[in-house]
C-alpha cells in the first residue's frame, strides 16, 4: 500500500508540474508569435494543461476513476510532447515543456496500467 501511495504521489507531482509547464509555455509561445503561436500547438498545450490538472484532482480525492483519466492524460501528454519537441524552431521553453509532458505521460501510463 505504501508503494502505491508513493507512485500516486509521484504521478500527482508530474501532473501538476506538466500543468504548470504547459501554461507557462502557452504564454511564452503567444509572446513569440509566428509558428510558436499556431492554433493547433496552443490548443494541445491547453488540452494538456487541463487534463493534467483534472487527473491530479481525481487522484488527490481518491476517485475510483483516476486510472481512466490517467490513460487519457498520458495520450494527450504524448501528443503535446511531440508538438513541443517537434515544433519548428523549438526553443528551451518548448523543450522543457516537452520534458514535463514526457515525465507526466510516463507516470500516468504507469498509474493507468
Secondary structure, 3 states (H helix, E strand, C coil): CHHHHHHHHHHHHHHHHHHHHHHHHHHHHHHHCHHHHCHHHHHHHHHHHHHHHHHHHHHHCCCCCHHHHHHHHHHHHHHHHHHHHCCCCCCHHHHHHHHHHHHHHHHHHHHHC
